Amino acid sequence: MSDGTKFALGAVGLLAAAGAVASRSRGSRALSSMTVDPNLHEPSQPWKAMIGAAKGGPSQQKWKQAFRNYPLDIDLHVVGSRRQEEEWLRKVRRPAPGKLKIVVDARTFGSNPQEARRIEAGRKQAPSDAFALMTPFTTLHRIFDSSYTQISSKSPPPLALTAELGSLVVEGLGGSRRYTEVPEQMYEWAMEDCGDSVTAQQQDERDAEVDACVEGMIARWLEAATVYDESQDLLLGGGMFLDETDEVVEAFEPYREKGEDHARVFSRVVASLTCPTAAGRLLRLTDYSQAMADCYATWAIANRNPLVKLTEDDLRNFRVDKQIDRWLKSIGGEKNTTDVAIRRYRESLERVAVPVLRWVAENDTSDAIDMAWSAGRMLHNQREPLINACNDVLSIQRVLAI
């Protein structure tokens, strides 16, 4: 075998290791480590279980089991303040292909008591918009959220791609243009992965293989970024479908949470019906972007699509039994749940979904149901492309702050 052939195979291997981690390539990975800053104390409620597991508590094995099918090998580190998170990001080294380093900022009473108290109060007063308990599922939900919400112009270099995606989703390209921007950090990472093994004496005969490896990584980045851009309306999660009229305020006052716009109750109901995960069955998915994050977490843990298909007629003439049947079919039948879970879902649907959907069907003249149904269809269409795009971006960047 010639040196050139060996290098060509090596370049292909590097490219594959760096990127072949999308949903169609689920390797046997692990949660390699969970660590916590030794000075962290008094965490607010959402992070207590995560920190207990990170300290080596009995639940750590459950965390590792939950991540067993995730296509990247995760090192997770918990800190207790934004300052510590920023310090960690300044020092972190991008790991080898196939690995992902994650830092978690656990809000603590020690570093920010006012925010910690606000977070715990919010969980009781407005649970749909509040911090959820940081379980493995929630952590994976947050991984997807964080893949495009790093929009600060001061985002550190380790987050270059997710920062770029955040700006892209907010600003959008418009029309049918494809995304063509390549962050400077991307070239540095591509050469790390594709060119480190090349010596000066071998350079001439290996330039083509290096170029092919670099171009392959850049192509994956551009394709992933284009998917995020095409999903802008879904990921922004801003559409309420209904206007905040006096009639809507009066009709939905019994069903809204503290601080929630009355018109957003309808958005929360339809997003939750489309994605009946645990949060969806409590009608707590505030919009389709949060449903998509739950889709990602469900895929990562169970390799399952949690979405159910709702027609426009299902929203106009909503039937509780039919919705429960849709949910049961999506999880493989009643054997995979409990009578208590079914009963609680029925109660949530009858208490909130039925009156909200009935009022919209009978009173709204703004095509809110049609818009909601169309947005739900986009979620179905973009679910798998977004999973693949997220995985490709993380397989290149390999560092994330959630």
N, C-alpha and C positions, 0 to 999 in steps of 0.2 A: 504493500500500500504506500503510495507516494505521500510526501509531506503535505502537498496541496490537498490530496483527498482526505487525509487525516484532519486538516484544518477545516475543510468544508463540512465534514461531519461534526466537528467540534462547534462550529458556528451554528449549525442547525440545532445541535443539542442545547447551546446557550439560549437560542431563541425560543426553543420549546419549553425549557425550564422557566424562562422569564414570563412566558405568556400563556401557555396552554392550560389555563386553569378555569376556563369558562364552564358553564353549567353542563356542557356535554363531556367534560373531562374531570370527573370527581375522584380525586385520588384518596389514598389513605393517609390523611394528615392528622394533626393533633393540636391541642392547646398545650404547647410545649412548656410554658411557664406562666405563672401568675405571681406577681410580686407587688409589694405595697411599700410606699415610703415609710420608713420606721418612725418618722416624726408625725405621721398623720394621726389625728385623734378627733373624737366627737363628730363622726360623719353624720349627715342628715339621713333620714330613713331610706331613700332610694338606693344608697350605696352600701348599706350595712352588710347585706348578704354577700355582695361581691368582695368586699374587703375581708370578710370572714373566710371566704374561700381562698383569697389571695394569701392569707396568713397561714394556709395549710389546714384549714378546718375540714370537717368531714364532708362538706358539700363540694370540695374541690374536684373530687372524682366525678361528680355529676356534671360539673362544668366541662371537664375534659371529654366526658361521654357525649355531651351535647355538640361539641365541635368536631367529632370524629370524622364527619363527612365533608367538612369545609375544605375547599381546595388549596388553601394556604395554611402554612404552619404558623400559629400565632404565639407571640410573646406579648403578654398584657401586663402593663405596669400602672398602678393606681397612685396618683398624687393628690395632695389636699388643697391646691390653690392654682389659680391661673399663672401666677408667677413661677411656681414649680413646673407647671406644664411647659411654659416657654423655655425655662432652663433645660428641661429634658430634650426639647426639640432642638435647641442649639447644640447639644452634645451628641445626639443620637447619630449612629452610623447606619446607613442604609444596609440592610442585611442581604444575604445571598438570595438568588432566585428561589422562589417557592416559599419564602417566609414573609411575615407581616408583623411589624412592631407597632403596638397600639399603646397610646397613653390616655388614661382616663382621669379627668379632673373631677374628683369627688367633692362636692360642696360640703364644707365642714363648719361646725360651730366655732372651731378654733380659729379659722382664718377669716371667716365672713359670717358672723352669727346672724346678721340681719337677713342675708340671702337664704341661709339655711332655714330660718324660721318661716320665711316667705314660701319656700319650696314645700315644707311640710304642711303649711296651711293650704296651699294650692291643691295638694292631693285630696283634701277633704272638700274644698269648695268648688273646684273646677277640674275634676279628674281627667277630662278629655284633653286638656291643654297642659296638664301638670306633668312633672317628671314621673315616669313609671318606675317601679322597682327594677333595679338593674339585674335581671335574670340573664341567663345565656341568650334567650330569645330577644329580650330587649337590647342586649349588647349588639346582636347581629342586625337588628332593626336600626340601631344608631350607626353601625358601620355603613349601611347604605345611605342614611341621611347625611353622614359626614363626607360621603364621596363627592358631594356637590355644594356643600354649605360653607366652605372655607372661602369667603368672598372678601376678606380684608386685604387691602393693598399692601399691608405689612406682614402677610402670611410668610412664615419662614420657608427657606428653600426646600426642606424635606417635604413640604405640602404643596409643591409647585403645581402638580397636575390637578389636585382637588380644588385648589384655589382658582385655577383657570376654569374648571368646570363650573364653580360657583358663579363666577362672573359671566360665563357663557349662558347659563340658565337664566340669569336675571336679565341680561341684555338681549340675548337671542341674535340670530343672523338675519332672520326675515326671509321670506320667499323660499326658493328651493336651492339656495346656495349650500355648498358643502363647507364644513369647517376646514381651515387650512393652516391655522396658527400652531407653531411648535415652540413651547417654552424653552428657553435657553438651557434650563436644567435637564431637559429631556435628552439633549445631545450628550451631555456629560454622562448621564446614566447609561445611555446606549453604548458609549465607548467603554464604560466600566464593564458592561456585560459582554460586549462583542470583541473588544480589542486588547484586553489586559494580557492575554496569552501570546500576543504577537511580539516577536523580537525584531530588532532593527534589520538583522540579516534576512529575515523571512518576509519583510514587509512587502516587497515588490510583488511577489507571487501570491500574496494573501490579501491584497487590497480589495479585490473583487468580493471575496468571501466576507470580509469585514463590512464592506458597504452593503451587501445583501442582508446581513444580520441587523445593521443599524436601520436600514430602510424598512425591514420587516417590523421592528419595534415601533418606528414612527408611524407606519401604516396602521398598526393596531391602535395607537393612540388617536389618530385622526378619525378612524372609524368609530371608536368609542365616543369621542367628543361629539361627532355628528349625531349619534343616537341620543345623547343627552339633549342636544339642541332640538332635535325633532320631537322630544318629549317635554319641551318647555312648558306648555300649557298644563300638562299633567303634574310636573314637578313643582311648579310655583304654588299650586294648591290654593290660589286666591279666589277662584270663582265661587260665588255664593248661589248662583242660578236664580235666586229670588231677590227682589228689591226690598229694602228695609222700610216698608210702608207701615202706616198706623194699623192697618188690618192685620198685617203679619205680626207686628208686635203684640197685639191683643191675642191673636190666636195661639202664638207659640210661647207666650210667657210661662205657662205651666211646665214646659219641657226643656227650657234652656238652662245652661249652667251659669254660675256667677261670671259676669264679664263677657259672656258670649253674645254676639250679635244675634238677634232673633232670627234673621234670615238664614244664618249659618246652621241653624238646627236642621233644616231640610238637607243641606249639603252633608252634614254629619250622618244623617239617617241613610241617605242613598249610598255614601261611600262605605258605611259599615255593613249595609245589606249586601253589597257586592263582594265584600271580603270578610266572611264570618269567622275570623280568627277569634281568639279569646277577647281581644279588645273590640272586635267587630260585633260580637254577640252581645256585648254590653252597650253597643251603639256609641263607642268612644273614638272611632276613627274620624278625625275632624275633616279630612278631605282625601282625595284620591292619592296624593303624594304619600300620606301616611299609610294608606292601604298598600301602596307599592313597597314601602319599607317592610311592612308585614309580609308581603309576598316574598321578599328577599330572605327574611329570617326563616320563613316556612320552608322555602327551597333549601336553605343552607342546613337546616336541622333534619328535615324529613324528606327532602327531594320531592316535594309535593306542591301542586298548584292549589292555593286555597280559594281561588276566585270562583264565584258562581255567576251564571249568565242570567241577567234580568232583561226582559223585554220592556218596551215602552208600556205595553198592557199590564205587565207585572207591577209597574209603579202606579199606574192609573187605577188599577183594580187589585190592590194588594191583598194577598191571602196568606195568612200566617202559616197554615198547614203546608202550603206549597213551598214557602221559604224554608221551613224546617226540613222538608224533604230534600230541597236543593242542598242544604248544608250537610245533611247526613250522607247524601250521595258523594259529596266532595271529600269526605273523610273515610269513605269505605263502609258506611253503614252504622247502625246503632251499636254494633259490637265494639266500636272504637270510641264510645262515649258513655255517659251514664244517664239514668233517668233524671237525676237532679239537674244535670247540665241542660238537658232538653227542656225540662220544666222552666228553668230560669230564662232560657232563651225565649221561650214562648211568652213569659211574663214581660220581658223587655219589649218584645215586638208589639204586644197588645197595649202596653202602657204608653209607648212613645211612637213607634213606627206607624201603627194603624191610624191614630188621629192626625198625625202630621201629614202623611201621604193622602189621606182622605180630604183634608182641608185643601191641599194644593190641587188635587184633581178637581175639586168642586169650585174653587174660587180663583185660581191663578189664570191669567190670560196672557202671560209673558213667555210661554213655551219653556217654562222651567223644567218640566219633566223631560221634554225632548232634549234639552241641553245636558241635563244630568245623565240621561241614557247615552248620549253621544260621548260624553267624557268617560263614562264607564267602559265604553267600547274601546277607547284609546288605551285605557289601562290594560284590558285584555290583550290588545295588539302589541303593546310595548313591554309587557312584563318580561318575557324571555330576552329580548334584545337588551333591556336595561340590566338584567342580571349579568349577562355576558359582558356588557360594557363596563360595569362596575368592577367585575373580577379582572378584566384586562388592565384597567387603570391601576388598581391596587397591586397587581402583579408586577407593574413597572415601578410605581412609587415606593411601595413596601414599607411605608411609615404612615401612620394615621393618628389623628387626635380626635377623640370622641367625648 
